[in-house]
Amino acid sequence: MSQATDLPLPASESAPVAPTEPIRPQAVVAFPNALDFGTQSLMSRPTGEITLTNQGDNAVTLVAVSPTCSCLKPEFSDRVVLSPGGNHTVSITHEPRSQAGPSKATLRFVFLGNDIVNVPVEVMFTRPVK
């Protein structure tokens, strides 16, 4: 005869679920947390900076800065290690546009271990009024 532990549990008596890992806060924060270039003339090249700060207890490694649009050109060429409390500033340039209208994109700061910090970037390009 089979022991009771070998029998499947009825649906009403399902096995206890292991606790899931709590959502951990993001160790790296970006300032500003959104970059708004405001209103710009056509063919201008607005620039700005985003500073990343490691608020965690362990060092983290920035491995990539990936814009969602080829219109954004971040100055980033190699891995950067941010020690606890450390920061790193990345300059961003928006490529000129020949058409009026809004431009919205996101910069993705990718860290070793696949942690990602997303920063929205907006700009409104306008034609001069004659």
C-alpha positions in Angstrom: 0.0 0.0 0.0 1.2 3.5 -0.9 1.9 6.0 1.8 -0.2 9.2 2.0 2.7 11.4 1.1 2.9 9.7 -2.3 -0.6 10.7 -3.3 -1.2 14.0 -5.1 -2.8 16.7 -3.1 -6.3 17.7 -4.0 -6.6 21.1 -5.6 -8.1 22.5 -2.4 -5.0 21.4 -0.4 -2.2 22.5 -2.8 1.3 22.5 -1.5 2.5 25.7 0.2 4.1 28.2 -2.2 7.6 29.2 -1.5 7.8 32.9 -0.7 9.0 35.0 -3.6 11.9 37.3 -3.4 10.8 40.8 -2.4 11.1 43.5 -5.0 14.3 45.3 -4.3 14.7 49.0 -4.7 16.7 50.2 -7.6 20.3 50.8 -6.4 21.1 53.3 -9.1 19.1 56.5 -9.5 19.3 59.0 -12.4 19.2 62.8 -12.0 17.3 64.2 -13.6 14.9 61.3 -13.9 13.7 62.8 -17.2 15.5 65.0 -19.6 13.4 67.7 -21.3 15.2 69.9 -23.8 12.2 72.1 -24.1 11.5 74.0 -27.4 14.3 74.0 -29.9 14.8 75.6 -33.3 15.0 73.2 -36.3 18.6 71.9 -36.9 19.7 72.7 -33.4 21.7 70.1 -31.4 20.4 70.3 -27.8 22.7 68.7 -25.2 22.2 67.7 -21.6 23.6 65.5 -18.8 22.3 62.7 -16.7 24.1 61.8 -13.5 23.8 58.2 -12.2 24.3 57.7 -8.4 24.8 54.3 -6.8 22.6 54.4 -3.6 23.2 50.7 -2.9 25.7 48.9 -0.6 27.6 47.2 -3.4 29.5 48.4 -6.5 27.7 48.2 -9.8 29.0 48.3 -13.3 27.4 50.3 -16.1 28.0 48.3 -19.3 25.9 50.2 -21.9 23.9 53.3 -22.6 21.3 52.3 -25.2 19.0 55.0 -26.7 15.6 53.9 -28.1 16.2 56.3 -31.0 19.2 57.0 -33.2 18.5 60.6 -32.6 20.1 60.5 -29.2 23.9 60.3 -28.9 25.2 59.5 -25.4 28.9 59.9 -24.7 29.7 56.5 -23.4 32.5 54.3 -24.6 33.5 51.8 -21.8 32.4 50.1 -18.7 32.1 52.3 -15.6 32.2 51.0 -12.0 30.1 52.9 -9.5 31.2 52.3 -5.9 28.5 52.7 -3.2 27.7 56.4 -3.1 29.6 57.0 -6.3 28.3 58.8 -9.4 28.9 59.1 -13.1 27.7 61.8 -15.5 26.8 61.0 -19.1 26.4 63.8 -21.7 23.6 63.4 -24.3 23.2 65.2 -27.6 20.0 65.2 -29.6 20.7 65.1 -33.4 19.4 68.0 -35.4 15.9 67.6 -37.0 14.7 69.2 -40.2 11.0 68.7 -39.4 9.0 70.5 -36.7 7.3 68.5 -34.0 8.0 66.5 -30.9 10.7 63.9 -30.3 10.3 61.4 -27.6 12.8 58.7 -26.8 14.3 56.8 -23.8 17.9 56.3 -22.7 18.4 52.9 -21.2 21.4 52.6 -18.7 22.3 48.9 -18.6 24.2 47.5 -15.6 26.0 44.2 -15.2 23.3 41.7 -14.1 20.7 43.2 -16.5 19.5 46.0 -14.1 18.2 48.8 -16.3 17.5 52.5 -15.4 15.3 54.1 -18.0 15.3 57.9 -18.5 12.7 59.5 -20.8 14.0 62.3 -23.1 11.7 64.9 -24.8 12.3 67.8 -27.1 9.9 70.0 -29.3 11.4 71.2 -32.5 9.8 74.3 -34.0 10.1 76.5 -37.1 10.9 80.1 -36.6 7.8 82.4 -37.1 8.4 84.9 -39.9 
